[in-house]
Amino acid sequence: MSPTRERILDAYEAILGESGERRATMDAIAARAHVSKGGLIYHFASKEALVEGICGRLTTLVDQDVEVMRQAPEGAARYYVRASTFTDSPLDRALLAAARLQDAGYEVAREAASYADKQWLMVLREQIPNPHAAYAIKLIGDGLYFENMFTPSPIRTLGASDHESLLAVVDHLTQLD
């Protein structure tokens, strides 16, 4: 993807994250990306094309994260829980943008978010014998991530021993048959 297309998607993502879908007009996106409206339309002919671009970006980032998760020396479960903090990473920004687009009724955004959930759960199930335990671990990570969107990260505010205690619970769940 060209640097200009990336910059436009970055601008769209930023506006979605900061102000929501209603404020993400073509004019606002063009101004934020430092391109003319004609330049924006050259790269993304419509709002739907921008939405597709954001969702494609999310899918790519999820695929990359799934591979890291699958290869994590600590195992997928510990990786997923440790990674369940909002750090303003490219993946975080894409997830937030997709959530805002879902709220605005874009089905493709719901599909992209569903794809992400399924991929992460699939890797957990590959490594954890009990499917219910895998799902419980996913919910622990999802809960930490959701809570972190509104307050400082529990992982950041927990003491090291508390954090290790939480990971010990995760370890226990991975051993259930």
CYANA upper distance limits for C-alpha pairs under 8 A (distance plus 0.5 A):
  1 MET  CA      5 ARG  CA      6.91
  1 MET  CA      6 GLU  CA      7.20
  2 SER  CA      6 GLU  CA      6.83
  3 PRO  CA      7 ARG  CA      6.57
  4 THR  CA      8 ILE  CA      6.66
  5 ARG  CA      9 LEU  CA      6.73
  5 ARG  CA     43 HIS  CA      6.78
  6 GLU  CA     10 ASP  CA      6.55
  7 ARG  CA     11 ALA  CA      6.65
  7 ARG  CA     33 ALA  CA      6.22
  8 ILE  CA     12 TYR  CA      6.70
  8 ILE  CA     29 ILE  CA      7.35
  8 ILE  CA     30 ALA  CA      7.62
  8 ILE  CA     32 ARG  CA      8.41
  8 ILE  CA     33 ALA  CA      5.61
  8 ILE  CA     40 LEU  CA      7.72
  9 LEU  CA     13 GLU  CA      6.48
  9 LEU  CA     50 LEU  CA      7.64
  9 LEU  CA     53 GLY  CA      7.50
  9 LEU  CA     54 ILE  CA      7.03
 10 ASP  CA     14 ALA  CA      6.58
 10 ASP  CA     33 ALA  CA      8.09
 11 ALA  CA     15 ILE  CA      6.74
 11 ALA  CA     29 ILE  CA      6.25
 11 ALA  CA     30 ALA  CA      8.40
 11 ALA  CA     32 ARG  CA      5.98
 11 ALA  CA     33 ALA  CA      5.78
 12 TYR  CA     16 LEU  CA      6.61
 12 TYR  CA     24 ALA  CA      7.05
 12 TYR  CA     29 ILE  CA      6.04
 12 TYR  CA     50 LEU  CA      8.29
 13 GLU  CA     17 GLY  CA      6.58
 13 GLU  CA     54 ILE  CA      7.85
 13 GLU  CA     93 ARG  CA      7.10
 13 GLU  CA     94 ALA  CA      7.24
 13 GLU  CA     97 ALA  CA      5.95
 14 ALA  CA     18 GLU  CA      6.52
 14 ALA  CA     93 ARG  CA      8.05
 14 ALA  CA     97 ALA  CA      8.38
 15 ILE  CA     19 SER  CA      6.04
 15 ILE  CA     20 GLY  CA      7.03
 15 ILE  CA     21 GLU  CA      8.14
 15 ILE  CA     23 ARG  CA      7.51
 15 ILE  CA     24 ALA  CA      6.24
 15 ILE  CA     29 ILE  CA      7.92
 16 LEU  CA     20 GLY  CA      4.78
 16 LEU  CA     21 GLU  CA      5.81
 16 LEU  CA     23 ARG  CA      7.99
 16 LEU  CA     24 ALA  CA      6.70
 16 LEU  CA     96 LEU  CA      8.29
 16 LEU  CA     97 ALA  CA      5.95
 16 LEU  CA    100 ARG  CA      6.88
 16 LEU  CA    101 LEU  CA      8.39
 17 GLY  CA     93 ARG  CA      7.56
 17 GLY  CA     96 LEU  CA      6.53
 17 GLY  CA     97 ALA  CA      6.20
 17 GLY  CA    100 ARG  CA      7.80
 19 SER  CA     23 ARG  CA      6.48
 19 SER  CA     24 ALA  CA      8.14
 20 GLY  CA     24 ALA  CA      7.29
 20 GLY  CA    100 ARG  CA      6.54
 21 GLU  CA     25 THR  CA      8.46
 21 GLU  CA    100 ARG  CA      6.77
 21 GLU  CA    101 LEU  CA      6.93
 21 GLU  CA    104 ALA  CA      7.12
 23 ARG  CA     28 ALA  CA      7.89
 24 ALA  CA     28 ALA  CA      6.52
 24 ALA  CA     29 ILE  CA      6.71
 25 THR  CA     29 ILE  CA      6.64
 26 MET  CA     30 ALA  CA      6.58
 26 MET  CA     37 LYS  CA      7.51
 26 MET  CA     40 LEU  CA      8.21
 26 MET  CA     47 LYS  CA      7.86
 27 ASP  CA     31 ALA  CA      6.65
 27 ASP  CA     37 LYS  CA      6.78
 28 ALA  CA     32 ARG  CA      6.59
 29 ILE  CA     33 ALA  CA      6.53
 30 ALA  CA     34 HIS  CA      6.47
 30 ALA  CA     35 VAL  CA      5.62
 30 ALA  CA     36 SER  CA      6.31
 30 ALA  CA     37 LYS  CA      5.96
 30 ALA  CA     39 GLY  CA      8.36
 30 ALA  CA     40 LEU  CA      6.42
 31 ALA  CA     35 VAL  CA      6.79
 31 ALA  CA     36 SER  CA      7.72
 31 ALA  CA     37 LYS  CA      8.48
 35 VAL  CA     39 GLY  CA      6.25
 35 VAL  CA     40 LEU  CA      6.91
 36 SER  CA     40 LEU  CA      6.78
 37 LYS  CA     41 ILE  CA      6.69
 38 GLY  CA     42 TYR  CA      6.55
 39 GLY  CA     43 HIS  CA      7.02
 40 LEU  CA     44 PHE  CA      6.34
 40 LEU  CA     45 ALA  CA      7.96
 41 ILE  CA     45 ALA  CA      4.91
 41 ILE  CA     46 SER  CA      7.26
 44 PHE  CA     49 ALA  CA      5.94
 44 PHE  CA     50 LEU  CA      6.40
 45 ALA  CA     49 ALA  CA      6.83
 46 SER  CA     50 LEU  CA      7.09
 47 LYS  CA     51 VAL  CA      6.76
 48 GLU  CA     52 GLU  CA      6.62
 49 ALA  CA     53 GLY  CA      6.63
 50 LEU  CA     54 ILE  CA      6.79
 51 VAL  CA     55 CYS  CA      6.68
 51 VAL  CA    101 LEU  CA      8.08
 51 VAL  CA    106 TYR  CA      8.47
 51 VAL  CA    108 VAL  CA      8.26
 51 VAL  CA    109 ALA  CA      7.96
 52 GLU  CA     56 GLY  CA      6.43
 52 GLU  CA    108 VAL  CA      7.63
 53 GLY  CA     57 ARG  CA      6.61
 54 ILE  CA     58 LEU  CA      6.73
 54 ILE  CA     94 ALA  CA      7.24
 54 ILE  CA     97 ALA  CA      7.92
 54 ILE  CA     98 ALA  CA      7.67
 55 CYS  CA     59 THR  CA      6.71
 55 CYS  CA     94 ALA  CA      8.22
 55 CYS  CA     98 ALA  CA      7.17
 55 CYS  CA    108 VAL  CA      7.57
 55 CYS  CA    109 ALA  CA      6.47
 55 CYS  CA    112 ALA  CA      6.30
 56 GLY  CA     60 THR  CA      6.74
 56 GLY  CA    112 ALA  CA      8.33
 57 ARG  CA     61 LEU  CA      6.70
 57 ARG  CA     94 ALA  CA      7.56
 58 LEU  CA     62 VAL  CA      6.54
 58 LEU  CA     91 LEU  CA      7.21
 58 LEU  CA     94 ALA  CA      5.82
 58 LEU  CA     95 LEU  CA      7.17
 58 LEU  CA     98 ALA  CA      8.25
 58 LEU  CA    112 ALA  CA      7.52
 59 THR  CA     63 ASP  CA      6.65
 59 THR  CA    112 ALA  CA      6.86
 59 THR  CA    115 TYR  CA      7.96
 59 THR  CA    116 ALA  CA      7.47
 60 THR  CA     64 GLN  CA      6.84
 61 LEU  CA     65 ASP  CA      6.65
 61 LEU  CA     90 PRO  CA      8.22
 61 LEU  CA     91 LEU  CA      6.35
 62 VAL  CA     66 VAL  CA      6.49
 62 VAL  CA     91 LEU  CA      7.73
 62 VAL  CA    116 ALA  CA      6.47
 62 VAL  CA    119 GLN  CA      8.21
 63 ASP  CA     67 GLU  CA      6.95
 63 ASP  CA    119 GLN  CA      8.31
 64 GLN  CA     68 VAL  CA      6.98
 65 ASP  CA     69 MET  CA      6.51
 66 VAL  CA     70 ARG  CA      6.47
 66 VAL  CA    119 GLN  CA      7.36
 66 VAL  CA    120 TRP  CA      6.85
 66 VAL  CA    123 VAL  CA      7.57
 67 GLU  CA     71 GLN  CA      6.75
 68 VAL  CA     72 ALA  CA      6.41
 69 MET  CA     75 GLY  CA      7.83
 69 MET  CA     76 ALA  CA      5.67
 69 MET  CA     79 TYR  CA      6.64
 69 MET  CA     80 TYR  CA      7.51
 69 MET  CA    123 VAL  CA      8.00
 70 ARG  CA     75 GLY  CA      7.80
 70 ARG  CA     76 ALA  CA      6.33
 70 ARG  CA    123 VAL  CA      6.82
 71 GLN  CA     75 GLY  CA      7.92
 71 GLN  CA     76 ALA  CA      8.20
 72 ALA  CA     76 ALA  CA      6.70
 72 ALA  CA     79 TYR  CA      7.02
 74 GLU  CA     78 ARG  CA      6.56
 74 GLU  CA     79 TYR  CA      7.03
 75 GLY  CA     79 TYR  CA      6.66
 75 GLY  CA    127 GLN  CA      8.20
 76 ALA  CA     80 TYR  CA      6.43
 76 ALA  CA    123 VAL  CA      7.34
 76 ALA  CA    124 LEU  CA      6.37
 76 ALA  CA    127 GLN  CA      7.42
 77 ALA  CA     81 VAL  CA      6.84
 77 ALA  CA    124 LEU  CA      6.69
 77 ALA  CA    134 ALA  CA      8.34
 77 ALA  CA    137 ILE  CA      7.15
 77 ALA  CA    138 LYS  CA      8.47
 77 ALA  CA    170 VAL  CA      7.35
 77 ALA  CA    171 ASP  CA      8.25
 77 ALA  CA    174 THR  CA      7.91
 78 ARG  CA     82 ARG  CA      6.48
 78 ARG  CA    167 LEU  CA      7.09
 78 ARG  CA    170 VAL  CA      7.43
 78 ARG  CA    171 ASP  CA      8.08
 79 TYR  CA     83 ALA  CA      6.38
 80 TYR  CA     84 SER  CA      6.63
 80 TYR  CA    138 LYS  CA      7.99
 80 TYR  CA    141 GLY  CA      6.76
 81 VAL  CA    137 ILE  CA      8.03
 81 VAL  CA    138 LYS  CA      8.33
 81 VAL  CA    140 ILE  CA      7.48
 81 VAL  CA    141 GLY  CA      5.14
 81 VAL  CA    144 LEU  CA      8.25
 81 VAL  CA    167 LEU  CA      8.27
 82 ARG  CA    141 GLY  CA      8.34
 82 ARG  CA    155 ILE  CA      8.23
 83 ALA  CA    141 GLY  CA      8.40
 84 SER  CA    141 GLY  CA      5.72
 84 SER  CA    142 ASP  CA      7.21
 84 SER  CA    144 LEU  CA      6.43
 84 SER  CA    145 TYR  CA      5.29
 85 THR  CA    144 LEU  CA      7.19
 85 THR  CA    145 TYR  CA      5.49
 85 THR  CA    148 ASN  CA      6.56
 85 THR  CA    153 SER  CA      6.78
 85 THR  CA    155 ILE  CA      8.02
 86 PHE  CA     92 ASP  CA      6.61
 86 PHE  CA    145 TYR  CA      6.80
 86 PHE  CA    148 ASN  CA      6.62
 86 PHE  CA    149 MET  CA      6.86
 86 PHE  CA    153 SER  CA      8.12
 87 THR  CA     92 ASP  CA      7.33
 88 ASP  CA     92 ASP  CA      5.87
 88 ASP  CA     93 ARG  CA      6.48
 89 SER  CA     93 ARG  CA      6.72
 90 PRO  CA     94 ALA  CA      6.65
 91 LEU  CA     95 LEU  CA      6.59
 92 ASP  CA     96 LEU  CA      6.65
 93 ARG  CA     97 ALA  CA      6.57
 94 ALA  CA     98 ALA  CA      6.59
 95 LEU  CA     99 ALA  CA      6.64
 95 LEU  CA    113 ALA  CA      7.89
 96 LEU  CA    100 ARG  CA      6.78
 97 ALA  CA    101 LEU  CA      6.71
 98 ALA  CA    102 GLN  CA      6.54
 98 ALA  CA    109 ALA  CA      5.76
 98 ALA  CA    110 ARG  CA      7.96
 98 ALA  CA    112 ALA  CA      8.04
 98 ALA  CA    113 ALA  CA      7.38
 99 ALA  CA    103 ASP  CA      6.76
 99 ALA  CA    109 ALA  CA      7.75
 99 ALA  CA    110 ARG  CA      8.30
 99 ALA  CA    113 ALA  CA      8.14
100 ARG  CA    104 ALA  CA      6.91
101 LEU  CA    105 GLY  CA      6.98
101 LEU  CA    106 TYR  CA      6.13
101 LEU  CA    109 ALA  CA      6.45
102 GLN  CA    106 TYR  CA      5.69
102 GLN  CA    107 GLU  CA      7.22
102 GLN  CA    109 ALA  CA      5.83
102 GLN  CA    110 ARG  CA      5.94
106 TYR  CA    110 ARG  CA      7.29
107 GLU  CA    111 GLU  CA      6.74
108 VAL  CA    112 ALA  CA      6.67
109 ALA  CA    113 ALA  CA      6.68
110 ARG  CA    114 SER  CA      6.54
111 GLU  CA    115 TYR  CA      6.55
112 ALA  CA    116 ALA  CA      6.83
113 ALA  CA    117 ASP  CA      6.86
114 SER  CA    118 LYS  CA      6.66
115 TYR  CA    119 GLN  CA      6.62
116 ALA  CA    120 TRP  CA      6.79
117 ASP  CA    121 LEU  CA      6.65
118 LYS  CA    122 MET  CA      6.41
119 GLN  CA    123 VAL  CA      6.96
120 TRP  CA    124 LEU  CA      6.92
120 TRP  CA    138 LYS  CA      8.30
121 LEU  CA    125 ARG  CA      6.60
121 LEU  CA    134 ALA  CA      7.58
121 LEU  CA    135 TYR  CA      7.32
121 LEU  CA    138 LYS  CA      7.05
122 MET  CA    126 GLU  CA      6.67
123 VAL  CA    127 GLN  CA      7.10
124 LEU  CA    128 ILE  CA      6.43
124 LEU  CA    134 ALA  CA      6.01
124 LEU  CA    135 TYR  CA      8.37
124 LEU  CA    138 LYS  CA      8.16
125 ARG  CA    129 PRO  CA      7.30
125 ARG  CA    130 ASN  CA      8.00
125 ARG  CA    131 PRO  CA      6.40
125 ARG  CA    134 ALA  CA      6.08
125 ARG  CA    135 TYR  CA      8.46
128 ILE  CA    133 ALA  CA      7.78
128 ILE  CA    134 ALA  CA      6.38
128 ILE  CA    174 THR  CA      5.81
128 ILE  CA    175 GLN  CA      7.83
129 PRO  CA    134 ALA  CA      8.37
129 PRO  CA    174 THR  CA      7.73
129 PRO  CA    175 GLN  CA      7.97
129 PRO  CA    176 LEU  CA      7.54
129 PRO  CA    177 ASP  CA      6.30
130 ASN  CA    134 ALA  CA      6.83
130 ASN  CA    174 THR  CA      7.97
130 ASN  CA    176 LEU  CA      6.43
130 ASN  CA    177 ASP  CA      5.56
131 PRO  CA    135 TYR  CA      6.70
132 HIS  CA    136 ALA  CA      6.62
133 ALA  CA    137 ILE  CA      6.68
133 ALA  CA    173 LEU  CA      5.93
133 ALA  CA    174 THR  CA      6.98
133 ALA  CA    176 LEU  CA      7.36
134 ALA  CA    138 LYS  CA      6.79
134 ALA  CA    173 LEU  CA      8.14
134 ALA  CA    174 THR  CA      7.62
135 TYR  CA    139 LEU  CA      6.73
136 ALA  CA    140 ILE  CA      6.74
137 ILE  CA    141 GLY  CA      6.82
137 ILE  CA    170 VAL  CA      6.95
137 ILE  CA    173 LEU  CA      7.91
138 LYS  CA    142 ASP  CA      6.53
139 LEU  CA    143 GLY  CA      6.33
140 ILE  CA    144 LEU  CA      6.73
141 GLY  CA    145 TYR  CA      6.66
142 ASP  CA    146 PHE  CA      6.52
143 GLY  CA    147 GLU  CA      6.51
144 LEU  CA    148 ASN  CA      6.54
144 LEU  CA    153 SER  CA      7.94
144 LEU  CA    154 PRO  CA      7.40
144 LEU  CA    155 ILE  CA      8.37
145 TYR  CA    149 MET  CA      6.96
145 TYR  CA    153 SER  CA      8.44
146 PHE  CA    150 PHE  CA      7.83
147 GLU  CA    151 THR  CA      6.71
147 GLU  CA    153 SER  CA      7.71
147 GLU  CA    154 PRO  CA      8.25
148 ASN  CA    152 PRO  CA      6.10
148 ASN  CA    153 SER  CA      5.09
148 ASN  CA    154 PRO  CA      7.38
152 PRO  CA    156 ARG  CA      7.68
152 PRO  CA    157 THR  CA      7.62
153 SER  CA    157 THR  CA      6.69
154 PRO  CA    158 LEU  CA      6.16
155 ILE  CA    163 HIS  CA      6.83
158 LEU  CA    162 ASP  CA      6.15
158 LEU  CA    163 HIS  CA      6.32
159 GLY  CA    163 HIS  CA      6.63
160 ALA  CA    164 GLU  CA      6.62
161 SER  CA    165 SER  CA      6.57
162 ASP  CA    166 LEU  CA      6.82
163 HIS  CA    167 LEU  CA      6.84
164 GLU  CA    168 ALA  CA      6.51
165 SER  CA    169 VAL  CA      6.95
166 LEU  CA    170 VAL  CA      6.99
167 LEU  CA    171 ASP  CA      6.57
168 ALA  CA    172 HIS  CA      6.64
169 VAL  CA    173 LEU  CA      6.77
170 VAL  CA    174 THR  CA      6.84
171 ASP  CA    175 GLN  CA      7.23
172 HIS  CA    176 LEU  CA      7.45
